[in-house]
Amino acid sequence: MRKLTIRDEVEGDAPAIHALTRAAFANDGYSSGNEHDIVDSLRADGDLVLSLVATNLDEAIVGHIAISPITISDGSAGWFAGGPVSVMPTRQRTGIGSQLVEESLVRLEARGARGLVLLGDPGYYTRFGFSADPELVLPGALPGYFQVRMIGSGPRPKGEVSYAPGFSARPVA
């Protein structure tokens, strides 16, 4: 495996993250085609609680994960949404996405987060402890694809999840 560094997004990374995210989802059959716009909107709205990039030895950005706050109808606090998770197409299936997910979980735990939700392939995300929870729902999500992972202690939330407004971003040509 090539040497990677995972670090926080810094000023000047946004154009590379935009291009990476667009490329990462270009041929994804489940993509809405606006993941790059979502990340840009989350950043513009101040909702990127955590924005991690993976860089190679040349310091080129080859992966990114966005973490943003969510609202749960039962009032549970300390919960976040993971995604989009983007990896350069030529580097997909090499462990970069896994490292980004794992590092985001470590950093969220250090911040006292209670949990993380995401919308993604259950065959992939179960390895990180994510699972569907019928008592926590995201309206319109495919069954099994909306998943939850507890990080902190306390009761599991129940209710409807609302993502940050940036997830309503429409594709820009």
Residue frames as a rotation matrix with the C-alpha (Angstrom) as fourth column:
MET 1
0.585 0.811 0.000 0.00
0.811 -0.585 0.000 0.00
0.000 0.000 -1.000 0.00
ARG 2
-0.132 -0.589 0.797 1.24
0.521 -0.725 -0.450 3.47
0.843 0.356 0.402 -0.85
LYS 3
-0.686 -0.210 -0.697 1.98
0.720 -0.332 -0.609 5.87
-0.104 -0.920 0.379 1.98
LEU 4
0.091 0.785 0.613 -0.98
0.549 -0.553 0.627 8.10
0.831 0.280 -0.481 2.82
THR 5
-0.958 -0.184 -0.218 -1.42
0.284 -0.540 -0.792 11.03
0.028 -0.821 0.570 5.11
ILE 6
0.069 0.991 0.112 -4.85
0.818 -0.121 0.562 11.90
0.571 0.052 -0.819 6.48
ARG 7
-0.856 -0.367 -0.364 -5.23
0.504 -0.749 -0.429 15.50
-0.116 -0.551 0.826 7.53
ASP 8
0.080 0.860 -0.503 -7.82
0.506 -0.470 -0.723 18.21
-0.859 -0.197 -0.473 8.00
GLU 9
0.388 0.142 0.911 -8.85
0.878 -0.356 -0.319 20.19
0.279 0.923 -0.263 4.96
VAL 10
-0.270 -0.496 -0.826 -6.91
0.611 -0.751 0.251 23.45
-0.744 -0.437 0.505 4.75
GLU 11
0.486 0.404 -0.775 -7.48
-0.223 -0.800 -0.557 26.66
-0.845 0.443 -0.299 2.86
GLY 12
-0.203 -0.526 -0.826 -6.86
-0.928 -0.166 0.334 26.05
-0.313 0.834 -0.454 -0.82
ASP 13
-0.865 -0.131 0.484 -8.02
-0.079 0.989 0.127 22.40
-0.495 0.072 -0.866 -0.79
ALA 14
-0.035 0.999 0.004 -11.58
-0.227 -0.004 -0.974 23.14
-0.973 -0.035 0.227 -1.94
PRO 15
0.253 0.173 -0.952 -10.96
-0.952 -0.129 -0.277 23.06
-0.170 0.976 0.132 -5.73
ALA 16
-0.688 -0.568 -0.452 -9.11
-0.631 0.776 -0.015 19.73
0.359 0.275 -0.892 -5.50
ILE 17
-0.788 0.482 0.383 -11.83
-0.016 0.606 -0.795 18.26
-0.615 -0.633 -0.470 -3.26
HIS 18
0.169 0.872 -0.459 -14.51
-0.604 -0.277 -0.747 19.46
-0.779 0.404 0.480 -5.71
ALA 19
0.030 -0.233 -0.972 -12.72
-0.972 0.220 -0.083 17.83
0.233 0.947 -0.220 -8.68
LEU 20
-0.914 -0.407 -0.004 -12.01
-0.386 0.870 -0.308 14.64
0.129 -0.280 -0.951 -6.74
THR 21
-0.525 0.781 0.337 -15.61
-0.122 0.322 -0.939 14.28
-0.842 -0.534 -0.074 -5.55
ARG 22
0.313 0.615 -0.723 -16.99
-0.822 -0.205 -0.531 14.90
-0.475 0.761 0.442 -9.04
ALA 23
-0.244 -0.506 -0.827 -14.64
-0.853 0.518 -0.065 12.27
0.461 0.690 -0.558 -10.52
ALA 24
-0.921 -0.181 0.344 -15.27
-0.354 0.755 -0.552 9.76
-0.160 -0.631 -0.759 -7.73
PHE 25
-0.308 0.901 0.304 -19.01
0.010 0.323 -0.946 9.68
-0.951 -0.289 -0.108 -8.38
ALA 26
-0.421 0.110 -0.900 -18.99
-0.822 -0.464 0.328 10.17
-0.382 0.879 0.286 -12.17
ASN 27
-0.469 0.188 -0.863 -19.69
-0.569 0.682 0.459 6.50
0.675 0.706 -0.213 -12.95
ASP 28
-0.977 0.165 0.137 -21.51
-0.034 0.510 -0.859 5.52
-0.211 -0.844 -0.493 -9.76
GLY 29
-0.643 0.766 -0.001 -24.93
0.339 0.286 0.896 4.10
0.687 0.576 -0.444 -10.57
TYR 30
0.108 0.693 -0.713 -26.33
0.982 0.040 0.187 5.28
0.158 -0.720 -0.676 -7.24
SER 31
-0.745 -0.527 -0.410 -24.97
0.595 -0.803 -0.048 8.81
-0.303 -0.279 0.911 -7.52
SER 32
0.427 0.863 -0.269 -27.24
0.657 -0.501 -0.564 11.82
-0.622 0.064 -0.781 -7.65
GLY 33
0.215 -0.444 0.870 -24.57
0.890 -0.277 -0.362 13.62
0.402 0.852 0.335 -9.66
ASN 34
0.545 0.056 0.837 -24.32
-0.057 -0.993 0.103 16.45
0.837 -0.104 -0.538 -7.16
GLU 35
0.673 -0.296 -0.677 -22.02
0.731 0.406 0.549 15.12
0.112 -0.865 0.490 -4.44
HIS 36
-0.444 -0.883 0.152 -19.37
0.858 -0.468 -0.212 17.74
0.258 0.036 0.965 -5.27
ASP 37
-0.282 0.438 0.854 -22.03
-0.037 -0.894 0.446 20.46
0.959 0.094 0.268 -4.98
ILE 38
0.764 0.538 -0.356 -23.14
0.280 0.221 0.934 19.04
0.581 -0.813 0.019 -1.63
VAL 39
0.155 -0.794 -0.588 -19.60
0.988 0.109 0.114 19.32
-0.027 -0.598 0.801 -0.23
ASP 40
-0.676 -0.395 0.622 -19.28
0.494 -0.869 -0.015 22.87
0.546 0.297 0.783 -1.59
SER 41
0.134 0.834 0.535 -22.64
-0.102 -0.525 0.845 23.83
0.986 -0.168 0.015 -0.02
LEU 42
0.724 0.065 -0.687 -21.77
0.619 0.378 0.688 22.27
0.305 -0.923 0.234 3.34
ARG 43
-0.317 -0.925 -0.211 -18.51
0.948 -0.298 -0.115 24.24
0.043 -0.236 0.971 3.34
ALA 44
-0.599 0.115 0.793 -20.22
0.218 -0.929 0.299 27.50
0.770 0.352 0.531 2.33
ASP 45
0.432 0.878 0.204 -22.85
-0.083 -0.187 0.979 27.04
0.898 -0.440 -0.008 5.07
GLY 46
-0.251 -0.611 0.750 -20.24
-0.860 -0.214 -0.462 26.33
0.444 -0.762 -0.472 7.76
ASP 47
0.645 0.640 0.418 -21.58
-0.758 0.608 0.237 22.80
-0.103 -0.469 0.877 8.21
LEU 48
0.435 -0.583 -0.686 -18.38
-0.037 0.750 -0.661 20.85
0.900 0.313 0.304 7.57
VAL 49
0.905 -0.061 0.420 -17.75
-0.423 -0.034 0.906 19.82
-0.041 -0.998 -0.057 11.17
LEU 50
0.081 -0.878 0.472 -14.96
-0.144 0.458 0.877 17.58
-0.986 -0.139 -0.089 9.94
SER 51
0.939 0.085 -0.333 -13.45
-0.336 0.027 -0.942 17.57
-0.071 0.996 0.054 6.46
LEU 52
0.257 -0.863 0.434 -10.58
-0.228 0.382 0.896 15.11
-0.939 -0.329 -0.099 6.10
VAL 53
0.725 -0.125 -0.677 -8.39
-0.677 0.054 -0.734 14.55
0.128 0.991 -0.046 3.06
ALA 54
0.602 -0.612 0.512 -6.08
0.319 0.773 0.548 11.69
-0.732 -0.167 0.661 2.22
THR 55
0.697 -0.452 -0.557 -2.91
-0.705 -0.573 -0.418 12.73
-0.130 0.684 -0.718 0.41
ASN 56
0.888 -0.458 -0.038 -0.25
0.422 0.846 -0.326 10.66
0.182 0.273 0.945 -1.30
LEU 57
0.166 -0.924 -0.343 3.52
0.885 -0.015 0.466 11.16
-0.436 -0.381 0.815 -1.14
ASP 58
-0.606 -0.353 0.713 3.26
0.702 -0.658 0.272 14.03
0.373 0.665 0.647 -3.62
GLU 59
-0.805 0.371 -0.463 0.65
0.196 -0.570 -0.798 15.65
-0.560 -0.733 0.386 -1.34
ALA 60
-0.753 0.633 -0.183 -2.02
-0.407 -0.228 0.885 15.29
0.518 0.740 0.429 -4.02
ILE 61
-0.388 0.713 0.584 -5.50
-0.761 0.110 -0.639 14.78
-0.520 -0.693 0.500 -2.58
VAL 62
-0.832 0.047 -0.552 -6.67
-0.336 0.749 0.571 11.25
0.441 0.661 -0.607 -3.39
GLY 63
-0.340 0.762 -0.551 -9.55
0.733 0.581 0.352 10.94
0.589 -0.284 -0.757 -0.90
HIS 64
-0.808 0.173 0.563 -12.00
-0.388 -0.876 -0.288 13.01
0.444 -0.451 0.774 1.14
ILE 65
-0.341 0.788 -0.512 -14.74
0.840 0.500 0.210 12.55
0.422 -0.359 -0.833 3.72
ALA 66
-0.563 0.300 0.770 -17.23
-0.321 -0.938 0.130 15.18
0.762 -0.174 0.624 4.84
ILE 67
-0.502 0.443 -0.743 -18.89
0.835 0.470 -0.284 15.11
0.223 -0.763 -0.606 8.27
SER 68
-0.676 0.372 0.637 -21.82
-0.224 -0.926 0.303 17.42
0.702 0.062 0.709 8.99
PRO 69
-0.878 0.373 0.298 -24.40
-0.295 0.067 -0.953 17.85
-0.376 -0.925 0.052 11.76
ILE 70
-0.605 0.786 -0.129 -27.85
0.279 0.361 0.890 16.28
0.746 0.502 -0.437 11.64
THR 71
-0.551 0.573 0.606 -31.09
-0.833 -0.424 -0.357 16.96
0.052 -0.702 0.710 13.46
ILE 72
-0.832 0.348 -0.431 -33.09
0.312 0.937 0.155 14.10
0.458 -0.005 -0.889 14.96
SER 73
-0.133 0.899 0.417 -36.77
-0.133 -0.433 0.892 14.59
0.982 0.063 0.177 15.69
ASP 74
0.571 0.351 -0.742 -36.43
0.629 0.393 0.671 13.25
0.527 -0.850 0.004 19.26
GLY 75
0.912 -0.203 0.357 -33.95
-0.320 -0.897 0.305 16.05
0.258 -0.392 -0.883 20.05
SER 76
0.711 -0.703 0.002 -30.89
0.587 0.595 0.549 13.81
-0.387 -0.389 0.836 20.43
ALA 77
0.832 -0.497 -0.248 -27.72
-0.541 -0.824 -0.165 15.89
-0.123 0.271 -0.955 20.23
GLY 78
0.036 -0.960 0.278 -24.18
-0.675 0.182 0.715 15.01
-0.737 -0.214 -0.641 19.20
TRP 79
0.255 0.131 0.958 -25.09
0.460 0.855 -0.240 13.17
-0.850 0.502 0.157 16.01
PHE 80
-0.177 -0.466 -0.867 -23.51
-0.613 -0.637 0.468 13.65
-0.770 0.614 -0.173 12.60
ALA 81
0.908 0.387 0.159 -23.78
-0.079 0.532 -0.843 12.51
-0.411 0.754 0.513 8.98
GLY 82
-0.184 -0.971 0.156 -20.84
-0.022 0.163 0.986 10.97
-0.983 0.178 -0.052 7.17
GLY 83
-0.178 0.016 0.984 -20.42
0.903 0.400 0.157 11.59
-0.392 0.916 -0.085 3.48
PRO 84
0.922 -0.015 -0.386 -19.86
-0.281 0.661 -0.696 11.99
0.266 0.750 0.605 0.77
VAL 85
0.311 -0.873 0.375 -16.80
-0.109 0.360 0.927 9.74
-0.944 -0.329 0.017 0.97
SER 86
0.946 0.013 -0.325 -14.77
-0.320 -0.136 -0.937 10.26
-0.057 0.991 -0.125 -2.21
VAL 87
0.162 -0.924 0.346 -11.71
0.065 0.359 0.931 8.45
-0.985 -0.128 0.118 -3.54
MET 88
-0.187 -0.341 -0.921 -9.90
-0.872 -0.373 0.316 9.11
-0.451 0.863 -0.228 -6.80
PRO 89
0.752 0.622 -0.219 -11.22
-0.651 0.646 -0.398 6.53
-0.106 0.442 0.891 -9.30
THR 90
0.345 -0.687 -0.640 -7.76
-0.373 0.525 -0.765 5.07
0.861 0.503 -0.075 -9.97
ARG 91
-0.734 -0.641 0.223 -7.25
-0.423 0.174 -0.889 4.56
0.531 -0.747 -0.399 -6.23
GLN 92
0.221 0.878 0.425 -10.66
-0.964 0.131 0.231 3.12
0.148 -0.460 0.875 -5.33
ARG 93
0.940 0.238 -0.245 -10.67
-0.179 0.954 0.240 -0.29
0.290 -0.182 0.939 -3.63
THR 94
0.061 -0.979 -0.194 -7.22
0.205 0.202 -0.958 0.31
0.977 0.019 0.213 -2.11
GLY 95
-0.026 -0.006 -1.000 -8.27
0.963 0.268 -0.026 1.11
0.268 -0.963 -0.001 1.47
ILE 96
-0.862 -0.321 0.392 -8.29
0.255 -0.944 -0.210 4.91
0.437 -0.081 0.896 1.26
GLY 97
-0.075 0.927 0.366 -12.03
-0.365 -0.367 0.855 5.18
0.928 -0.070 0.366 1.94
SER 98
0.523 0.227 -0.822 -11.69
0.539 0.658 0.525 2.79
0.660 -0.718 0.222 4.88
GLN 99
-0.449 -0.776 -0.444 -8.90
0.864 -0.250 -0.437 4.86
0.228 -0.579 0.783 6.40
LEU 100
-0.763 0.222 0.607 -10.97
-0.140 -0.974 0.180 8.03
0.631 0.052 0.774 6.04
VAL 101
0.342 0.936 -0.082 -14.01
-0.177 0.150 0.973 6.45
0.923 -0.318 0.217 7.71
GLU 102
0.350 -0.261 -0.900 -11.93
0.809 0.568 0.150 5.01
0.472 -0.780 0.410 10.54
GLU 103
-0.729 -0.683 -0.046 -10.12
0.628 -0.640 -0.444 8.31
0.274 -0.352 0.895 11.18
SER 104
-0.448 0.635 0.629 -13.39
-0.331 -0.772 0.543 10.25
0.831 0.035 0.556 11.17
LEU 105
0.566 0.655 -0.501 -14.80
0.198 0.481 0.854 7.88
0.800 -0.583 0.142 13.80
VAL 106
-0.084 -0.699 -0.710 -11.71
0.961 0.131 -0.242 8.36
0.262 -0.703 0.661 15.99
ARG 107
-0.887 -0.311 0.342 -11.92
0.264 -0.948 -0.175 12.14
0.379 -0.065 0.923 15.69
LEU 108
-0.058 0.941 0.333 -15.66
-0.301 -0.335 0.893 12.24
0.952 -0.049 0.303 16.34
GLU 109
0.507 0.189 -0.841 -15.21
0.627 0.588 0.511 10.12
0.591 -0.786 0.179 19.47
ALA 110
-0.495 -0.786 -0.371 -12.50
0.851 -0.351 -0.390 12.51
0.176 -0.509 0.843 20.68
ARG 111
-0.823 0.250 0.510 -14.99
-0.157 -0.963 0.219 15.37
0.546 0.100 0.832 20.25
GLY 112
-0.840 0.493 0.224 -17.62
-0.175 0.145 -0.974 13.59
-0.513 -0.858 -0.036 22.33
ALA 113
-0.458 0.691 -0.559 -19.95
-0.820 -0.086 0.566 12.72
0.343 0.718 0.606 19.46
ARG 114
-0.105 0.530 0.842 -22.73
-0.670 0.588 -0.453 10.25
-0.735 -0.612 0.294 20.21
GLY 115
0.086 0.166 0.982 -23.06
0.414 0.891 -0.187 8.76
-0.906 0.423 0.008 16.76
LEU 116
-0.654 -0.328 -0.681 -22.73
-0.521 -0.456 0.721 8.89
-0.548 0.827 0.127 13.00
VAL 117
0.379 0.758 0.530 -25.27
0.136 0.521 -0.843 8.12
-0.915 0.392 0.094 10.29
LEU 118
-0.621 -0.516 -0.591 -24.68
-0.503 -0.316 0.804 7.63
-0.601 0.796 -0.063 6.61
LEU 119
0.657 0.753 -0.045 -26.34
-0.437 0.331 -0.836 6.59
-0.614 0.569 0.547 3.41
GLY 120
-0.138 -0.787 -0.602 -24.34
-0.990 0.103 0.092 3.91
-0.011 0.609 -0.793 1.64
ASP 121
0.136 0.098 -0.986 -23.75
-0.489 0.872 0.019 0.31
0.862 0.479 0.166 0.68
PRO 122
0.723 0.179 0.667 -24.41
-0.689 0.257 0.678 -1.91
-0.050 -0.950 0.309 3.72
GLY 123
0.904 -0.415 -0.097 -21.98
0.380 0.888 -0.257 -4.47
0.193 0.196 0.961 2.31
TYR 124
0.036 -0.917 0.397 -19.22
0.344 -0.362 -0.867 -1.91
0.938 0.168 0.302 2.75
TYR 125
-0.139 -0.111 0.984 -20.14
-0.563 -0.809 -0.170 0.04
0.815 -0.578 0.050 5.87
THR 126
0.887 0.456 -0.070 -21.01
-0.212 0.538 0.816 -2.89
0.410 -0.709 0.574 8.18
ARG 127
0.301 -0.858 -0.416 -17.26
0.676 0.500 -0.541 -3.52
0.672 -0.118 0.731 8.57
PHE 128
-0.651 -0.513 0.560 -17.10
0.047 -0.763 -0.645 -0.25
0.758 -0.393 0.521 10.54
GLY 129
-0.864 0.336 -0.375 -19.97
0.461 0.230 -0.857 -1.17
-0.202 -0.913 -0.353 12.85
PHE 130
-0.694 0.667 -0.270 -22.77
-0.701 -0.711 0.046 0.54
-0.161 0.221 0.962 10.91
SER 131
-0.835 0.525 0.164 -26.19
0.543 0.834 0.096 -1.09
-0.087 0.169 -0.982 10.70
ALA 132
-0.451 0.788 0.419 -29.73
-0.035 -0.485 0.874 -0.18
0.892 0.380 0.246 9.78
ASP 133
-0.928 0.257 -0.271 -31.93
0.292 0.047 -0.955 0.86
-0.233 -0.965 -0.119 12.69
PRO 134
-0.402 0.837 0.370 -35.68
0.748 0.067 0.660 0.78
0.528 0.542 -0.653 12.05
GLU 135
0.401 0.580 -0.709 -36.24
0.892 -0.424 0.157 3.36
-0.209 -0.695 -0.687 14.81
LEU 136
-0.056 -0.452 -0.890 -34.07
0.008 -0.892 0.452 6.00
-0.998 0.019 0.053 13.13
VAL 137
0.264 0.327 0.907 -35.20
0.846 0.373 -0.381 6.91
-0.463 0.868 -0.178 9.63
LEU 138
-0.684 -0.363 -0.633 -34.17
-0.095 -0.817 0.569 9.13
-0.724 0.449 0.524 6.76
PRO 139
0.372 0.928 0.017 -37.24
-0.090 0.054 -0.994 9.78
-0.924 0.369 0.104 4.60
GLY 140
0.800 0.078 -0.594 -36.80
-0.586 -0.111 -0.803 8.45
-0.128 0.991 -0.043 1.07
ALA 141
-0.252 -0.966 0.053 -33.73
-0.939 0.257 0.229 6.32
-0.235 0.008 -0.972 1.82
LEU 142
0.080 0.183 -0.980 -33.50
-0.550 0.828 0.109 2.85
0.832 0.530 0.167 0.31
PRO 143
0.909 0.295 0.293 -34.16
-0.404 0.464 0.788 0.16
0.096 -0.835 0.541 2.95
GLY 144
0.776 -0.629 -0.044 -30.93
0.596 0.708 0.379 -0.94
-0.207 -0.320 0.924 4.60
TYR 145
0.148 -0.759 0.634 -28.85
0.760 -0.322 -0.564 1.83
0.632 0.566 0.529 3.04
PHE 146
0.293 -0.046 0.955 -29.44
-0.485 -0.868 0.107 4.38
0.824 -0.495 -0.277 5.80
GLN 147
0.317 -0.329 -0.889 -27.16
0.586 0.805 -0.089 3.18
0.745 -0.493 0.448 8.59
VAL 148
0.776 0.053 0.628 -26.24
-0.443 -0.663 0.603 4.16
0.448 -0.747 -0.491 12.13
ARG 149
0.059 -0.735 -0.676 -23.17
0.563 0.583 -0.585 3.75
0.824 -0.346 0.448 14.30
MET 150
0.980 0.181 -0.077 -23.12
0.150 -0.434 0.888 4.63
0.127 -0.882 -0.453 17.98
ILE 151
0.075 -0.980 0.186 -19.90
0.107 -0.178 -0.978 6.31
0.991 0.093 0.091 19.07
GLY 152
-0.659 -0.266 0.704 -20.58
-0.587 -0.403 -0.702 7.56
0.471 -0.876 0.110 22.56
SER 153
-0.885 0.374 -0.277 -22.72
0.465 0.728 -0.503 6.18
0.014 -0.574 -0.819 25.33
GLY 154
-0.658 0.727 -0.196 -26.36
-0.510 -0.622 -0.594 6.79
-0.554 -0.291 0.780 25.99
PRO 155
0.060 0.784 0.617 -29.65
0.189 0.598 -0.779 5.68
-0.980 0.163 -0.112 24.53
ARG 156
-0.747 -0.199 0.634 -30.06
0.634 0.073 0.770 5.18
-0.199 0.977 0.072 20.80
PRO 157
-0.722 0.509 -0.469 -32.06
-0.464 -0.859 -0.218 7.98
-0.513 0.060 0.856 19.22
LYS 158
-0.429 0.688 0.585 -35.47
0.774 0.614 -0.155 7.36
-0.466 0.386 -0.796 17.72
GLY 159
0.327 0.666 -0.671 -37.17
0.126 -0.734 -0.667 9.39
-0.937 0.134 -0.324 15.05
GLU 160
0.812 0.051 0.581 -36.65
0.583 -0.050 -0.811 11.10
-0.013 0.997 -0.070 11.75
VAL 161
-0.091 -0.944 -0.318 -33.28
0.686 -0.291 0.667 12.44
-0.722 -0.157 0.674 10.65
SER 162
0.968 0.238 0.077 -32.78
0.223 -0.683 -0.695 15.72
-0.113 0.690 -0.715 8.81
TYR 163
0.089 -0.972 0.216 -29.47
0.995 0.096 0.026 16.36
-0.046 0.213 0.976 7.08
ALA 164
-0.354 -0.328 -0.876 -27.83
0.315 -0.924 0.218 19.80
-0.880 -0.198 0.431 6.87
PRO 165
0.561 0.694 -0.451 -29.32
-0.139 -0.459 -0.878 22.09
-0.816 0.555 -0.161 4.19
GLY 166
-0.207 -0.745 -0.634 -26.28
-0.826 -0.214 0.521 21.58
-0.524 0.632 -0.571 1.93
PHE 167
-0.741 -0.039 0.671 -27.60
0.145 0.965 0.217 18.13
-0.656 0.258 -0.709 1.05
SER 168
0.393 0.912 0.114 -30.36
0.435 -0.075 -0.897 19.86
-0.810 0.402 -0.427 -0.91
ALA 169
-0.270 -0.578 -0.770 -27.78
-0.452 -0.630 0.632 21.25
-0.850 0.519 -0.091 -3.35
ARG 170
0.811 0.552 0.197 -28.83
-0.024 0.367 -0.930 20.84
-0.585 0.749 0.311 -6.95
PRO 171
0.118 -0.799 0.589 -26.38
0.855 0.384 0.349 19.77
-0.505 0.463 0.729 -9.65
VAL 172
0.507 -0.093 -0.857 -24.60
-0.309 -0.948 -0.080 22.67
-0.805 0.305 -0.509 -11.30
ALA 173
0.954 -0.091 0.286 -23.58
0.296 0.445 -0.845 22.22
-0.051 0.891 0.451 -14.93
